[in-house]
Amino acid sequence: MEHNRLKEYREKAGLSQTELAWRARVAAQNISAIERGTLSPWPKVIKALVKVLKVTEAELFPREIDHGKDSN
């Protein structure tokens, strides 16, 4: 699954998984799964997490960039 920085930004905000889940209106077990990379969040969930943590989507879910490498 995706690499993300959710745990890092959650801890910087001083929030537990449960508190972040409550504020973002997401199940706490989903926060845990997203942090572990075993669950890819829906766009609605990403928007809620970004709003609560006051970060951008790109900061929270950085994508690996292909620097012109041939995948063949």
MODELLER restraints for C-alpha pairs under 7 A, 6 or more apart:
rsr = mdl.restraints
at = mdl.atoms
rsr.add(forms.Gaussian(group=physical.xy_distance, feature=features.Distance(at['CA:1:A'], at['CA:37:A']), mean=5.27, stdev=0.5))
rsr.add(forms.Gaussian(group=physical.xy_distance, feature=features.Distance(at['CA:1:A'], at['CA:38:A']), mean=5.93, stdev=0.5))
rsr.add(forms.Gaussian(group=physical.xy_distance, feature=features.Distance(at['CA:1:A'], at['CA:39:A']), mean=6.86, stdev=0.5))
rsr.add(forms.Gaussian(group=physical.xy_distance, feature=features.Distance(at['CA:1:A'], at['CA:40:A']), mean=6.59, stdev=0.5))
rsr.add(forms.Gaussian(group=physical.xy_distance, feature=features.Distance(at['CA:2:A'], at['CA:37:A']), mean=5.74, stdev=0.5))
rsr.add(forms.Gaussian(group=physical.xy_distance, feature=features.Distance(at['CA:2:A'], at['CA:40:A']), mean=6.71, stdev=0.5))
rsr.add(forms.Gaussian(group=physical.xy_distance, feature=features.Distance(at['CA:3:A'], at['CA:37:A']), mean=6.33, stdev=0.5))
rsr.add(forms.Gaussian(group=physical.xy_distance, feature=features.Distance(at['CA:3:A'], at['CA:61:A']), mean=6.65, stdev=0.5))
rsr.add(forms.Gaussian(group=physical.xy_distance, feature=features.Distance(at['CA:4:A'], at['CA:35:A']), mean=6.89, stdev=0.5))
rsr.add(forms.Gaussian(group=physical.xy_distance, feature=features.Distance(at['CA:4:A'], at['CA:60:A']), mean=5.85, stdev=0.5))
rsr.add(forms.Gaussian(group=physical.xy_distance, feature=features.Distance(at['CA:4:A'], at['CA:61:A']), mean=4.57, stdev=0.5))
rsr.add(forms.Gaussian(group=physical.xy_distance, feature=features.Distance(at['CA:4:A'], at['CA:62:A']), mean=6.36, stdev=0.5))
rsr.add(forms.Gaussian(group=physical.xy_distance, feature=features.Distance(at['CA:5:A'], at['CA:60:A']), mean=5.10, stdev=0.5))
rsr.add(forms.Gaussian(group=physical.xy_distance, feature=features.Distance(at['CA:5:A'], at['CA:61:A']), mean=6.32, stdev=0.5))
rsr.add(forms.Gaussian(group=physical.xy_distance, feature=features.Distance(at['CA:6:A'], at['CA:35:A']), mean=5.75, stdev=0.5))
rsr.add(forms.Gaussian(group=physical.xy_distance, feature=features.Distance(at['CA:6:A'], at['CA:60:A']), mean=5.86, stdev=0.5))
rsr.add(forms.Gaussian(group=physical.xy_distance, feature=features.Distance(at['CA:7:A'], at['CA:35:A']), mean=5.77, stdev=0.5))
rsr.add(forms.Gaussian(group=physical.xy_distance, feature=features.Distance(at['CA:9:A'], at['CA:53:A']), mean=6.80, stdev=0.5))
rsr.add(forms.Gaussian(group=physical.xy_distance, feature=features.Distance(at['CA:10:A'], at['CA:53:A']), mean=6.83, stdev=0.5))
rsr.add(forms.Gaussian(group=physical.xy_distance, feature=features.Distance(at['CA:13:A'], at['CA:53:A']), mean=6.73, stdev=0.5))
rsr.add(forms.Gaussian(group=physical.xy_distance, feature=features.Distance(at['CA:17:A'], at['CA:28:A']), mean=6.04, stdev=0.5))
rsr.add(forms.Gaussian(group=physical.xy_distance, feature=features.Distance(at['CA:17:A'], at['CA:31:A']), mean=6.20, stdev=0.5))
rsr.add(forms.Gaussian(group=physical.xy_distance, feature=features.Distance(at['CA:17:A'], at['CA:32:A']), mean=6.86, stdev=0.5))
rsr.add(forms.Gaussian(group=physical.xy_distance, feature=features.Distance(at['CA:18:A'], at['CA:28:A']), mean=5.20, stdev=0.5))
rsr.add(forms.Gaussian(group=physical.xy_distance, feature=features.Distance(at['CA:21:A'], at['CA:27:A']), mean=5.71, stdev=0.5))
rsr.add(forms.Gaussian(group=physical.xy_distance, feature=features.Distance(at['CA:21:A'], at['CA:28:A']), mean=5.02, stdev=0.5))
rsr.add(forms.Gaussian(group=physical.xy_distance, feature=features.Distance(at['CA:21:A'], at['CA:31:A']), mean=6.43, stdev=0.5))
rsr.add(forms.Gaussian(group=physical.xy_distance, feature=features.Distance(at['CA:23:A'], at['CA:52:A']), mean=6.79, stdev=0.5))
rsr.add(forms.Gaussian(group=physical.xy_distance, feature=features.Distance(at['CA:24:A'], at['CA:48:A']), mean=5.16, stdev=0.5))
rsr.add(forms.Gaussian(group=physical.xy_distance, feature=features.Distance(at['CA:24:A'], at['CA:49:A']), mean=5.86, stdev=0.5))
rsr.add(forms.Gaussian(group=physical.xy_distance, feature=features.Distance(at['CA:24:A'], at['CA:52:A']), mean=6.45, stdev=0.5))
rsr.add(forms.Gaussian(group=physical.xy_distance, feature=features.Distance(at['CA:33:A'], at['CA:39:A']), mean=5.30, stdev=0.5))
rsr.add(forms.Gaussian(group=physical.xy_distance, feature=features.Distance(at['CA:34:A'], at['CA:40:A']), mean=6.23, stdev=0.5))
rsr.add(forms.Gaussian(group=physical.xy_distance, feature=features.Distance(at['CA:34:A'], at['CA:41:A']), mean=6.72, stdev=0.5))
rsr.add(forms.Gaussian(group=physical.xy_distance, feature=features.Distance(at['CA:50:A'], at['CA:56:A']), mean=5.90, stdev=0.5))
rsr.add(forms.Gaussian(group=physical.xy_distance, feature=features.Distance(at['CA:50:A'], at['CA:57:A']), mean=6.15, stdev=0.5))
